[in-house]
Amino acid sequence: MSLGSVKYLIKEGFKNAWVNRLMTLASVGVLVACMIVIGLALLITENVNKAIGNLEQQNVVMVYMKDYNWALYSDSAKTDATESSTENQAEETEAADKNGIKESDYVIHNEKEAKALCDKIGDISNVATVTFVSSDEGLETAKKSMTQGQEDYFTFLNEEYGNPISAAAKVTMKDMALFSQTIEEIEKLEGVDVIQSQDDLADTINSIKKGVGVAGIWIIGILFIIALVIVSNTIRVTMYTRKLEISIMKAVGATDTFIRIPFIVEGIIMGIISAIIAEGLLYFCYRVATETIISSLGTTDIVKYSDMAWILLLVFMGIGLFAGIVGSIIIISKYLRKEGSEFAAI
C-alpha cells in the first residue's frame, strides 16, 4: 500500500468521525464515563491497598523466648524441666542457682543468643521486620499500656523481685495471606516459647484485599465490555451511512482491508480523545475529593494522583485503542461477510 493510499485512508477516518460528529460525541461521552469509573476503581483499590498495608505493619506479632524468666516463671518451663530431669537421671547433676534454675533449663542465655534468634526469624521469607525487645523494655511497654491505677499494682516489679516478662522479638509480615504459614515456621525455631498474634485481624485483612480485588476486576471487565459495544455501535452507524460508497469501492476491486482501515482509524480517534478527556476530568474529580478528605479528616495518607497519572493514562489509552480497533474490525468484518452480497444490487 502506497503512502498516498495511507494518507487517504487516515483522512477518511477523520472525515467519518466529523461527518457523524453527534454519534461520535455521544460515544466519546459514554467512553469517558466508563474510563472515569474504571480510573476511580483503580484509585480506590490503590488507596485501600495502601491503608491495608499500613494496617499490616501495625499487626505486630510478639514472639517470646525461652530465656531465664521463662524458666523461672512459666509453668510450661517447669514441666519441660521435670521431663528433662527424668530423662537424664543417670547424668551428672548440674548446679542450680538460688532460684533452682539450671542453664540447661532454658535455651536463650543472653542477649547475643536472643538477637541470633531474631536473625533466624528475619531469615523467614515472609517476615518484613524483626525488632529485639528486652525483658525490661517489655515491662515498660506493658506499664505504659495500663492506666495509672493499674500501673501502681506493678511497682513491686523491680530489681529485687524480678521481671516476669521474657525477651521477645517484635515481628511484622509482608503478606498477611501467608500469616499462618509464617507463624508455623517461627514456632519451629528452637528457643521460641509462645507467639502472641491477632489471627482474626489477619483474616479480616485478607478478606478485604480479596474482596477489593475481585470487585475491581468485575467493574473493569463490565465497563470494558460496555466501551467495546459503544464503539462498535458508532462504527455500525457510520458504516451504514456509507453503504453506497462501500459498494462502489467493492465494485472497483477494493480489498476488505482497504475498506476497513477508515473505520479502524475512526475507532482509534474516539479512543484517544476519550482517554485524554477522561484523564483530565478524573484528575479534577480526584483532586477535589482528596482535598475534601484531607480538610475533613485531617489525614494525608492518600495516594497522590501524580503517582498514578501515567499508569491511568496508559490504561485509558489501552482501553480506547483496543475498543476502537477491535470494535471496528468486528463490525466491519461482519458486515462485509454477511451483507457484501447486497453491494451489487445497489
N, C-alpha and C positions, 0 to 999 in steps of 0.2 A: 504494500500500500504506500503510495507516494505521500510526501509531506503535504502537498496541496489537498489531497483527499482527507488527511488527518485534520487539517485546519478547517476544512469544510464541515466535517462531522462534528467537531467540537463546537463550531459556530451554530450548527443546527441544534445541538443540545442546549445551548444558552437561549436560542430562539424559542425552543419548545417551552422552556421554563418561563420566558417572558410572555409568550402568547397565552399560556394558561396560568397567568400570574395569580389569579384568585385561588385556583385549586392548589397552586404551588405554595401560596401564602398560608392557606389552611393546613396543608401538610406540614409545612415548616413549624407552624404553631403547635400542632399536636406532637411533632418530634421533639420540639424544645421542651414541652411539658413532660414528656416521657424521660428525656435526658435529665431534667432538673430533679425529678423524683428519684431516678437512679443515682444521681450525684448525692442527693440528700441521704439516700440509703447507705451509700459508701461512707459519707462523712459521719453519720450516726454510728455505723459499725465501727469505724476507726476510733471515735470517741468512747464508745462502750469498751472496746478492747484496751484503750489506754486506762480507763477507770478500773477495769478488771485487773490490768497489770499492776496498778498501784495497790489494789486490794490484795493481790497475790503476794506482793512484797510485805504487806502488813500481816499476812497469815504466817506468823513465825512458829516454827516447831522447836521446842526445847528438848534437847537430848541430855539427860542426866547420866552421870558417870558412876562407875563402881569405884569410888575413892574411899578414903578413910572415914568420912562422915557417913557414907553409905554402910560401911561395915559396922559402924558404931550405933547407928540409929535405925537402920532398915531391918524389918522382920525377915525379908527375903534373904538378906545377908546372913542373918543368924542361922537360917535354915540351910543355906549353902555351906556355912562353916561347919555345922553339925554333920552334914553328909560327907564333907571333905575329911573331917577328923576320923569318922568311922572307916572310911576307905584307907586311911593312912595310919592306922593304929600301930603298925609294925615299924614305921619310920621314926627317926629321931624327933623328939619333941622340940618344936620351935618356941623360942622365948616370946612371951607376950608382954605388952606394955601394961601400964597401970589400969587401963580400961579393959584388959583382957583381949586386946586385938593384936593379931599377928600379921606380918607383912603378906603372908600367903592368903589372908582372908579377903583381900581386895586386890583389884587389878591396877588401878591408877594410883601411883605412889607419890607423884609430884607434878608440878605444873608442866614440866617438859613432856612427860608422858601424856598429860591431858591435851596439850597442844598437838602432840603427834597423832592422837585420836581424832582431833579436829581436822588435821590434814587428810586423814583417811576418809573422813566424811566428805570433805571437799572434793575428793577424787571421784566421787559418785557422779555420773554424767548429768543427772537432772538437778543437782544441787547448785544453786546460784551463789549463795554466800554462806560462810561459816564464821561465827564470832565466838571466841572463847569467853566464858563468863565464870569468874572465880566464885567460890562459895561466899566470900564477903560481898562481892558485887551482887550476887543473887539475893542475899539477905537485905541489902539496902534497897534493891528494886522492889522486893516484897513489902518492905516497910512503907515505901513511897506510895504503893497502891492501896494502903489502908487509910482509914480515917484517923483523926487524931486520937480518938478514944481507943480504937483498936491497936494502934501502934504502941500505946503505953503498956499494953499487956506483954509486949515482947522486949521490954527494956532489959530483962534478965539475960537475954542472949548476947553475952559479951565474951571477952577472952576467958573469964573464969568458968562460965558454964557452957561455953562452946557454941558452935553454929551448926544446926542440923542439916543445913542445905548443902547438897553436893555440888561440885563443879559441874558445869554444863556447857553445851555448845548450842548457840542460837543459830538456827538454820532457816534459810529461805530457799524456795524451789523455783525452777524456771517454768516448768509446765505442770499445772495442777492436775492435768489428766493422768499424769504418772505419779500422783501423790502416794497411793497405797503401795505401789511397787517400790518407790524410793524409801518409804518407811520400812518396808521389809528388808531392804538392803542395809539400812542403817542398823536395824536390830541384830543383824548377823555379826556385826563388828564386835570383837572382844573388848570388854570394858564398858559397854553400853548397858545401863540399868533400865530406866523407863523413858518413854517418849511421850511428851505432852503435846497434843496437836488438836486442831479443830477440824475433824473429819467432815462434819456437816457443812462447814463453810467451804471446804474444798469441793464437795459435791455440788453445792449451790453455784460456785464459780464455773464449774464445768458445764452445768446445765444452762447457765446464762450464755456462755460462749457458743455452745452448740445451737441454742435457740436463735441467737442473733445471726449466726452464720447461715442456718437453714432459711430463715426469713429473708435475709438479704439475697440469697440465691434465687428464691422464688419470685421476689419483687423484680429483680433484674431480668429474670427469664421471661416473665409475663409482659413486662414493658417492652422488652426487646422484640417479642413477637408482635406486639401492637405497632411498634415502629415499622417493622417489616411489612405488615399489612397496609399501613397508611401509605408508604412509598409505593407499594405495588398498585394500590387503587389509583394513585395520582398518575402513574405511568400508564395504567389501563385507559384512563380518560384521554390522555394525550395521544395514545396510540389510535383510539377510535376517531379522534378528530382529524387524524392524518391518514385515514384509511385509504382515500383515493390516491394520495401521494405514494403510499407504500405499494399499492397495486401497480402504479406506473413504474416504480423502481423495480419491482419484481418482473414486470413485463419486459423491461430493457436489459434484464440479466443481472441485477444487483444481488449480491450474496446476502445470506441471512446475517452474517457478521456485520456487513456494511450497514444493514438496516438497524441492527441492534445498537450500535455504538452511540448515536444521538440520544437514545433513551437511557442508556447507561450513564452518559455524561449528565443528563438531566437529574438522574437519581443521585449522582455524586455531588452535584451542585446543591441540591436540597440538604444532603447530609452534612456538608461542610458549613453551609450557612447556619443550619440548626445547631451544630456543635459550637460555633463561635458565639451565637446569641445565648445559648444555654450556659456557657462558661461565664459570660458577663452577668447574666441575671442571677445565677447561683452564687457568685461572689457577693453581689449586693445583698441577697437574702441572708446568706450565712453571716456576713459582717453585722447586719442589723440584729440577727438572732444572738450572736455571741456577745455583742455589746450589751444587749438586754440582760443576758445571763450573768455577765461579769458585774454589771451595776446592781443587779438584784440580789445575787448570791455571794458576791464578793470573791468568787473563785476565778483563777486564771489558768486552771489546769484543763485547758481545752485545746484540741488540735487546731493549729493555725492553718488558715486556708492556703497560705503560701507553700506549706509543706505538701499539700495535696494538689496544687493548681495544675502542674504539668501532668500528673497522673490522671486527673479528671479530664483534662483536655484531650489526652491520648485516648481515654476510654470513649469520650463523646465522638471524637473523630472516627474511632474504630467502629462504633455503633452506626454512625451516619454513613460511612463509606460501605460497610458491609450491607446495611439495609438498602442503600441506594443501588449498589451493584447487583446483589442477589435478587432483590425485588424486581429490578428491571429485567434481568436475564430470565427469571421465571415467567413473568407475564408475557414478554415479547416472544419468548420461545414457544410458549403455549399457544399464543395467538398465531404465530407463523405456522405451527404444526397443524392446528385444527381449522383455522379459518383461511389458510392460504388458498384453498380451492375456490374461494369466493372472489379472489382478485381478478380472475379472468372474466368474470361476469359483470364486473363494474365498468 
